[in-house]
Amino acid sequence: MKRRLLFLILTLFILACVPGGGSAPGGDGGQPIAMDALSGDVITSQPLDELASVGAEAVAVPAAQAVIEPPPLSGEVVPEAAPPANPEPLAEPQPPSSPEEAACLKNKGLWVRAGKSIAYACVKITKDSGKQCRKSSDCQGSCLARSMTCAPYDPLFGCNEILQDDGVRVTLCID
């Protein structure tokens, strides 16, 4: 019984969606073409040329579809934007705040916030990033188990599946 009812509803829905599939041939001129299976209302269609005669004030254009001006043609003079009145000077690089940060920067590392904590750590970009590997000793950093490639930086924060030096797959979590 449920299958027959579902079949009837789907058939009515499909007939309502197909142009000319309802009771009026062609389905134009505002003639009823089908009944809505859920609400029982009559579904009508309206030709597009009738919609074109509606005034522009009746059609709302979303703000996302704002008019975009085309780029200027070659040879056309376009005034440039005025520079800011008081440009801010570029920030001076800050000296290292700790001996650890100084040592990290000296060894070409990046001093970044590590994991979920507020602590900082030295992260180094590996030279063999993306190289195929079968164990951790094949890489400067870690051998990623899923892709079997060397990690892009070392250490890897968070939980990562890696291949150990003996090729065994393990999950390593560093926070």
N, C-alpha and C positions, 0 to 999 in steps of 0.2 A: 504494500500500500504506500509506504514512504517513497519507494523508488518511482512509482507512477506519479505521485505528486511532485517529486523533484523533477522528473522528466517533463511534466506539463509546465512547470514554472520555467525551466531552462528553455523549452521550446518557445514559450511566449516572450521570454527575454530576447532570444535570438531573433525572432520575428520583429520585435520592436527596434532592433539595431540595424536590420537589413533594410536599405532604401527600397521601397516598393514591396516590401515583404508583408505589409499590413493589408488592411481592407481597401484602401484607395490606391488604384494604380498610379504609379509615379510618385505618390506621396508628396505632392507639392501644393502650393496655394493654401496652406494652412488647413488642409483636409486631415481628418483623423486617419492615422495609419495603423495604430495598435492600441491595446489596453495595457497599462502598467500592471504587471502581475502582483506587485506588492501593495500598491495603494488603490488600484482599480481605476485610476484616472485615465482619461483618454490622452494618448500621445499624438501630438500634431507636429508637422514640419513646416518650415517657412523658407522659401527660396532666398538665396543670398542677395539677389538684386533688390528684394524688398528691404533687406537690412541695410543696403547701401544708401537707401533714400532717407534713413534716419539721420537727423541732424548730428553734427559733431559734438554738440553739448550733451547728448544722451549717452555717448560712449566714454567711459572712464578709462584713462590710460594709466597703468601702474607707474609709480615713480621710478622703478627700475628700468623702464623703457624710455628714459629721458632722451631728448634729441642730442645726438653726438655730432659735432661739426666735423666735416671732412678735413683731411690734411690740406695745407695750402698747395696750390699749383706751383710748378717750378717758375721762378721769376717773380712770384707774388711776394710782396714785402709784408712780413708779420712782425708786429712790435713784440719785443722780448719783455719778459717780466722784470720789474725793477728789483735790484738786489736789496736784501734786507737792510734796514737803516743802521742797526748796530749788530754786525755779525759777531757771533761768539767765537772767541779764540779756540783753537784746537786744544784738547786736554793734553797736558804733559804726561808722559808715562810715569807711573808711580814707581818709586824704588821698592824692591822686595821688602816685605814686612817681617820676614823671618829668615833665619839661615837655611831652613829647609826649602823655602821658596826660591831663594837665591841659588842654591845648589841645583834645584830642578831646572830653572831657567838657563843656568850655565851648561847643563847637559842636554839642552834643546828639548826639554819637556814642557808640558802645559800644566800650569798650576790651576786646577779646577775644583769646584765643589764636588765632593765624592759621594755617590750613592744618595741615600735618603737623609743622611745626617747633614749638619751644618759645617762639618770639617772639610778641609781642603786636602788634596792629594796630588802627587805628581803623576801625570799620565803621559806616556810616550807613544808617539805614532810609530808603528812597526814598519820596517823596510820591506817585509815580505807579505804585506797585506794582500789577501786574495789568492796567494799561491796554494796549490793543491798540497794536502798533507794527509798522513795516516796516523800520526802520533804527535804528541806535544813537542818532542825534541826536534821535529822537522821545522819548527817555527821559532821566531824570535820571541813571540808571546805564547798564546794558546792556539791549539788546533780546534776549530769549531766542529763539533760532531755532525750537525745537520748538513752543512755544506761541504764538509771535509776541506776547508780552506783555512789559512792562517788569519787570525783576528786582526782587525785594523789598528787596534791600540792595546796597550797593556798598562795596567791591569784592566780586566773587564769587570765592571760593577754590576750588581744584580745577580740573578741566577742564570747560568748558561751551561748548556751541555757541551762538554769538551772531551777530547780524546787524551788520555794520560800518556806518559812516555812508553808504556807497554801496549798502547792501542786500545785500552779498555775505556768504554764510554761511561762518563760519570757526570753528575750535575754539580757544578761549582758555584757557590753563592758567596759573593763578597759585598759587604755593605760599608 
